[in-house]
Amino acid sequence: MKKNDLSDLFYLIDRLRDPNFGCEWDISQDLETIVKFALEEVYEVVDAVETGNYLHLKEELGDLLFQIIFMCKLADEKQLFDFDDVAAGLVAKLVRRHPHVFPDGTLHSQRAKGSDGCLKQISAKWEEIKSAERVEKGQDRLLSNIPIAIPALARAEKIQKRTSGAGFDWDNVDKVLSKVKEELRELEDSMNEGALAAIEDEFGDLLFSCVNLARHLNINSERALRKASRKFVDRVYKVEALCEPSGLKKLASDELEMLWQKVKFDENNVTEEY
């Protein structure tokens, strides 16, 4: 039996969007209504990777691919661009940003053996090229072109990376840690004063500094927080299992704390055994 390929997916989407015989829901979508589903699929892909569920990853990558092609179809119907335009733009951009691989700026050009350069030089050139692209687009200010809609921790990291390249950065991690402690003290002071707006501002400053600390430690703050959340959820499930059939709500706070510590103790023992 022949495997379905990309052309079959294009055909499927054409069928779904057929105004006479297609699916009412798919026909009713536009770029504004469908974008939230694309975002959901991105998070599903991230979850599958970080939990190591690679069978599920295959499915989720398919769902994400569908969203990409579906959005291209919607754009094509408005005569904005089509999938081929997206692919052509992507290839041109990646060739341009990889002069160490494509020295003549063409897809099939080859570099001389041993002329690849070090990773630090490659990263610097990458940022230089991206900066030039922003200037061409009229986005020549330092923090231009950083999307507002991306998750706040990820946006903070992007801002910090961009400004670091311009010299706005601490020169060692100890100074970053001191800044985190300073922001924590300022938060405590604002909590004592009781003004909610000031508390929110100081809490935001603390979060921003924590992201900066994570960056200096080569830790992705979004991933670290997702990992911590998964660990917390897993522990809650284990505590629930220990207190069945009565359930969590019927236990006193000291009883819950005792079960929580037992779960943590058991986890640590398993880790040590391995």
C-alpha positions in Angstrom: 0.0 0.0 0.0 1.4 3.4 -1.0 2.3 5.7 1.8 0.6 9.1 1.9 2.9 12.0 1.2 2.8 15.8 1.3 0.8 16.0 -1.9 -1.9 13.9 -0.3 -2.0 16.4 2.6 -2.4 19.3 0.2 -5.3 17.4 -1.5 -6.9 16.6 1.8 -6.9 20.3 2.9 -8.3 21.3 -0.5 -11.1 18.8 0.1 -11.8 20.1 3.6 -12.0 23.7 2.3 -14.2 22.8 -0.7 -17.2 25.2 -0.4 -19.7 22.6 -1.7 -18.5 19.3 -0.3 -16.0 20.2 2.4 -16.2 20.3 6.2 -18.3 23.2 7.6 -15.8 23.8 10.5 -12.8 23.9 8.2 -14.5 26.1 5.7 -15.4 28.6 8.4 -11.8 29.1 9.6 -9.6 32.0 8.8 -6.0 33.0 9.8 -7.2 34.7 12.9 -9.3 31.8 14.2 -6.9 29.0 13.4 -3.7 30.5 14.9 -4.6 29.5 18.4 -4.8 25.8 17.3 -1.3 26.1 15.8 0.0 27.4 19.1 -1.6 24.5 21.0 0.1 22.0 18.6 3.5 23.6 19.2 3.0 23.0 23.0 1.9 19.5 22.3 5.1 18.9 20.4 7.2 20.4 23.2 5.4 18.2 25.8 6.0 15.0 23.7 9.7 15.8 23.4 10.3 16.7 27.0 8.4 13.6 28.3 10.2 11.3 25.8 7.0 10.1 24.2 8.3 9.8 20.7 5.4 7.8 19.3 3.2 10.7 20.4 5.7 13.1 18.9 5.2 11.7 15.5 1.4 12.3 15.8 1.9 15.8 17.2 4.4 16.8 14.4 1.7 15.7 11.9 -0.9 17.9 13.7 1.6 20.8 13.6 2.3 20.2 9.9 -1.4 20.2 9.2 -1.7 23.6 10.8 1.2 25.0 8.8 -0.2 23.8 5.5 -3.7 24.8 6.4 -2.6 28.4 7.2 -0.7 28.4 3.8 -4.0 27.4 2.1 -5.9 30.2 3.9 -3.2 32.7 2.8 -3.3 31.4 -0.7 -7.0 31.9 -0.9 -6.4 35.5 0.0 -3.7 35.7 -2.7 -1.1 36.5 0.0 1.3 33.6 -0.4 1.3 29.8 -0.7 3.3 26.9 0.7 6.0 27.2 -2.0 6.5 30.8 -1.2 7.1 29.9 2.5 9.5 27.1 1.5 11.4 29.4 -0.9 11.7 32.2 1.7 12.9 29.7 4.4 15.6 28.2 2.1 16.9 31.6 1.1 17.0 32.8 4.7 18.8 29.7 6.0 21.3 29.8 3.1 22.0 33.5 3.9 22.4 32.8 7.6 24.9 29.9 7.1 27.8 31.4 5.0 30.1 28.9 6.7 28.1 26.1 4.9 27.0 28.0 1.7 30.0 30.3 1.0 28.7 31.6 -2.3 25.2 32.3 -0.9 23.7 29.6 -3.1 22.1 26.3 -2.0 24.5 24.0 -3.8 27.8 25.9 -3.0 30.3 24.0 -0.9 32.9 25.4 1.6 36.5 24.3 1.4 37.5 21.5 3.8 38.5 22.7 7.2 37.2 26.2 6.7 34.1 25.9 9.0 35.2 28.2 11.8 34.5 27.8 15.5 31.1 27.8 17.1 31.6 31.2 18.7 32.5 32.8 15.4 29.5 31.1 13.7 27.1 32.4 16.4 28.5 35.9 16.1 28.1 35.9 12.4 24.5 34.5 12.7 23.6 37.4 15.0 25.3 39.9 12.7 23.3 38.6 9.7 20.0 38.7 11.7 20.8 42.3 12.8 21.4 43.3 9.1 18.1 41.7 8.2 16.2 43.7 10.8 17.8 46.9 9.5 16.6 46.0 6.0 13.1 45.5 7.3 13.2 48.9 9.1 13.5 47.1 12.5 16.9 48.7 13.3 16.3 49.3 17.0 18.0 46.9 19.4 14.9 45.2 20.6 12.9 45.3 17.4 11.2 42.2 16.2 10.8 40.4 19.5 7.2 39.1 19.4 5.0 40.2 22.3 2.8 37.1 22.0 5.5 34.5 23.0 5.5 33.2 26.6 6.8 35.8 29.0 9.8 33.9 30.3 10.9 33.1 26.7 10.5 36.8 25.7 12.5 37.9 28.7 15.3 35.6 27.7 15.2 36.9 24.1 15.4 40.4 25.3 18.4 39.6 27.6 20.2 37.8 24.8 19.7 40.6 22.4 20.9 43.3 24.9 23.8 41.1 26.0 25.2 41.4 22.5 25.2 45.1 22.9 27.0 45.0 26.3 24.0 45.2 28.6 24.9 42.2 30.8 26.6 41.1 33.9 30.1 39.7 33.4 29.7 36.8 35.9 27.0 34.7 37.4 27.7 35.8 41.0 26.6 39.4 40.1 23.4 38.0 38.6 22.7 36.0 41.7 23.3 39.2 43.8 20.7 40.9 41.6 18.2 38.2 42.2 18.7 38.5 46.0 18.3 42.3 45.7 15.1 41.9 43.8 13.8 39.5 46.4 14.5 42.0 49.2 12.7 44.7 47.2 9.7 42.4 46.8 9.7 41.7 50.6 9.8 45.5 51.2 6.8 46.1 48.9 4.9 43.2 50.5 5.4 44.9 53.9 4.1 48.1 52.5 1.0 46.3 51.1 0.6 48.2 47.7 -0.5 45.6 45.2 0.8 47.5 42.1 4.2 47.8 43.7 4.2 44.1 44.7 3.4 43.1 41.1 6.2 45.3 39.7 8.8 43.9 42.1 7.6 40.3 41.5 8.1 41.0 37.8 11.5 42.3 38.4 12.4 39.2 40.4 11.1 36.9 37.6 13.1 38.8 35.0 16.3 38.5 37.2 15.6 34.8 37.7 15.4 34.3 33.9 18.7 36.2 33.6 20.3 33.8 36.2 19.0 30.8 34.3 20.5 32.2 31.1 23.9 32.6 32.7 23.6 29.1 34.0 22.8 27.8 30.5 19.3 26.8 31.7 16.2 27.3 29.6 13.8 28.9 32.1 10.7 27.8 30.3 11.8 24.2 30.2 12.9 24.4 33.9 9.5 25.7 35.0 7.7 23.1 32.9 9.9 20.4 34.5 9.1 21.7 38.0 5.4 21.8 37.2 5.4 18.2 35.9 7.3 17.1 39.0 4.7 18.8 41.2 1.8 17.3 39.4 3.4 13.8 39.6 3.9 14.2 43.3 0.2 15.3 43.8 -0.9 12.2 41.9 1.3 10.0 44.2 -0.1 11.7 47.3 -3.6 11.1 46.0 -2.9 7.4 45.6 -1.6 7.2 49.1 -4.7 8.7 50.6 -7.3 6.8 48.7 -10.2 6.2 49.1 -10.8 9.2 51.5 -9.2 11.7 49.1 -7.1 14.8 49.6 -9.8 17.1 50.8 -10.5 15.0 54.0 -7.0 15.2 55.2 -5.6 17.8 57.6 -2.8 20.0 56.4 -0.2 18.2 58.6 -1.3 14.9 57.2 -0.9 16.1 53.7 2.5 17.5 54.5 3.5 14.1 56.0 2.4 12.3 52.8 4.2 14.9 50.6 7.4 14.3 52.5 7.0 10.6 52.1 6.6 10.9 48.4 9.8 13.1 48.2 11.7 10.6 50.4 10.7 7.7 48.2 11.7 9.6 45.1 15.1 10.4 46.5 15.6 6.8 47.6 14.8 5.5 44.1 17.3 8.0 42.6 20.0 6.9 45.0 19.4 3.2 44.2 19.9 3.9 40.5 
